[in-house]
């Protein structure tokens, strides 16, 4: 076979491969695997600081203070776990709750803010407050209506995440010593309905004094001030502007449910030092399926203007579901069922401790 004949065959082969590749890219099966956006991965450095095995999966992240990580137990309200990733030790702490009838408590969460902690239960409509180190929770206030969660502010006020039949999900503010709620009904905007399409996560960044609400099923987050006045509506990098949910017809009581599992866009999220961190639920077009499934993808947004900054990956825990994660400066705490991990995150050009 002559050299010229070989060259002709190579050219024909390249043309055939190119045609097949173009046809595949234009095919529905290829486009089905695309989500219409790409992520920016800078040369981030992820260092694992420590890892702990927990006795069960009844723990939730209460807060981070210095080198200490605090977890509260949803079964035993007076039990707190403290982990120190510098000393690499752990201890159990018992909280003394002042005159509390815990039989009425439902979904109790512990919030630790520097030297102060809050024990909050929306079902019992009660809030307790104490000092870290002393661990004595004293009754602070009781509310007339139930709430899903409450975020304490340094001013003595609280931001509430509410759910009612008439309004669906909404946000509100209440100050100590007052009975009235400052409702922000229009802050969360409905699409198909006033409940499921508005579902999301409510957070507060102490560094920037900004309230943040991230929708679960659409590419949008809301940033407001401490009085729940809208600052701006930001958008995540994916293209799902409309929640992809299917609702059932109302039953005899007028109750509407999800008819099928929704498309989750934003899973877990956290705020720290003026940044919003979102565990994105959708694979970017420049990510392989293996990379996306073997790692947790965290997208970073600047709360100054809502702009997307970058993304980084942390190792998955043997494909065990992530319960929640929390950022505090350059420290990331991830809770996987019965495993707690602590990481240090370094990203060129982004000061996570600003």
SULTABEL-V843066 format. One record per residue. PSI is psi in radians with two decimals (* if undefined). Layout:
psi:PSI
psi:PSI
//
This chain:
psi:2.23
psi:2.84
psi:-0.65
psi:-0.67
psi:-0.70
psi:-0.72
psi:-0.72
psi:-0.74
psi:-0.69
psi:-0.72
psi:-0.77
psi:-0.72
psi:-0.76
psi:-0.70
psi:-0.75
psi:-0.76
psi:-0.71
psi:-0.73
psi:-0.77
psi:-0.73
psi:-0.78
psi:-0.75
psi:-0.66
psi:-0.74
psi:-0.60
psi:-0.10
psi:2.67
psi:-0.59
psi:-0.60
psi:-0.81
psi:-0.46
psi:-0.51
psi:0.03
psi:2.51
psi:0.04
psi:0.35
psi:2.82
psi:2.67
psi:2.66
psi:2.01
psi:1.81
psi:2.90
psi:1.27
psi:2.67
psi:2.10
psi:1.98
psi:2.14
psi:2.14
psi:-0.70
psi:2.96
psi:2.35
psi:2.50
psi:2.29
psi:2.74
psi:-0.43
psi:-3.03
psi:0.51
psi:0.33
psi:2.58
psi:2.62
psi:2.11
psi:-0.54
psi:3.00
psi:2.31
psi:1.93
psi:-2.19
psi:0.12
psi:2.36
psi:2.30
psi:2.34
psi:2.41
psi:2.68
psi:2.21
psi:-0.19
psi:-0.75
psi:1.79
psi:-0.42
psi:0.21
psi:2.26
psi:2.40
psi:2.35
psi:2.20
psi:2.37
psi:1.96
psi:-0.10
psi:-0.81
psi:-0.26
psi:0.80
psi:3.01
psi:2.63
psi:2.71
psi:2.33
psi:2.41
psi:2.26
psi:2.33
psi:2.06
psi:2.12
psi:2.01
psi:0.86
psi:2.26
psi:1.54
psi:-0.10
psi:-0.40
psi:-0.05
psi:2.53
psi:-1.38
psi:1.47
psi:2.30
psi:2.56
psi:2.25
psi:2.24
psi:2.12
psi:1.67
psi:-1.97
psi:0.06
psi:2.49
psi:2.66
psi:2.31
psi:1.99
psi:2.29
psi:1.98
psi:-0.47
psi:-0.77
psi:-0.18
psi:0.67
psi:2.58
psi:2.29
psi:2.65
psi:2.56
psi:3.13
psi:2.36
psi:2.49
psi:-0.68
psi:-0.67
psi:0.78
psi:1.99
psi:2.03
psi:2.48
psi:2.27
psi:-0.82
psi:2.80
psi:2.46
psi:2.72
psi:-0.54
psi:2.72
psi:2.72
psi:2.77
psi:-0.76
psi:2.79
psi:2.36
psi:2.08
psi:2.41
psi:2.75
psi:-0.35
psi:-0.06
psi:0.00
psi:2.93
psi:2.49
psi:2.30
psi:2.51
psi:2.01
psi:2.78
psi:2.08
psi:2.83
psi:-0.66
psi:-0.61
psi:-0.18
psi:-2.55
psi:2.40
psi:2.95
psi:2.68
psi:2.87
psi:2.52
psi:2.39
psi:2.66
psi:2.34
psi:-0.06
psi:2.63
psi:-0.34
psi:2.56
psi:2.45
psi:1.68
psi:2.47
psi:1.21
psi:-0.59
psi:-0.04
psi:-0.77
psi:2.17
psi:2.31
psi:2.79
psi:-1.63
psi:-0.64
psi:3.10
psi:0.04
psi:-1.30
psi:-0.70
psi:-0.28
psi:0.01
psi:2.49
psi:-2.79
psi:2.37
psi:2.21
psi:2.89
psi:2.26
psi:1.95
psi:-0.55
psi:-0.85
psi:-0.08
psi:0.83
psi:2.38
psi:2.41
psi:2.31
psi:2.15
psi:2.12
psi:2.53
psi:-0.57
psi:0.19
psi:2.85
psi:1.03
psi:2.52
psi:2.71
psi:2.38
psi:2.21
psi:2.90
psi:-3.03
psi:-0.24
psi:0.20
psi:0.55
psi:2.30
psi:2.26
psi:-0.83
psi:2.87
psi:2.06
psi:2.93
psi:2.42
psi:2.96
psi:-0.20
psi:3.09
psi:0.20
psi:1.44
psi:-0.34
psi:2.24
psi:2.22
psi:1.45
psi:2.58
psi:2.17
psi:2.61
psi:2.90
psi:2.60
psi:2.43
psi:-2.96
psi:-0.36
psi:0.04
psi:0.18
psi:2.33
psi:2.38
psi:2.98
psi:2.22
psi:-0.40
psi:2.80
psi:2.35
psi:2.84
psi:1.91
psi:2.28
psi:-0.84
psi:2.05
psi:-1.82
psi:2.77
psi:2.87
psi:2.78
psi:2.56
psi:2.32
psi:0.72
psi:0.25
psi:2.61
psi:2.26
psi:2.17
psi:2.26
psi:1.68
psi:2.39
psi:-0.14
psi:2.46
psi:2.33
psi:2.79
psi:-0.38
psi:0.32
psi:2.43
psi:2.76
psi:-0.66
psi:-0.77
psi:-0.73
psi:-0.66
psi:-0.51
psi:-0.20
psi:2.86
psi:2.20
psi:2.16
psi:2.12
psi:2.45
psi:2.30
psi:2.44
psi:2.16
psi:-0.13
psi:-0.75
psi:0.01
psi:0.12
psi:2.51
psi:2.32
psi:-0.97
psi:-3.14
psi:2.73
psi:2.90
psi:2.44
psi:2.57
psi:2.43
psi:2.79
psi:1.36
psi:0.74
psi:0.37
psi:2.44
psi:2.36
psi:2.13
psi:-0.85
psi:2.86
psi:2.79
psi:2.33
psi:2.47
psi:1.70
psi:-2.21
psi:0.21
psi:2.33
psi:2.21
psi:2.17
psi:2.30
psi:2.00
psi:1.76
psi:-1.71
psi:0.39
psi:2.32
psi:2.26
psi:2.54
psi:2.31
psi:2.71
psi:2.22
psi:2.23
psi:2.17
psi:2.10
psi:2.27
psi:-0.06
psi:2.04
psi:1.70
psi:-0.26
psi:0.38
psi:*
//
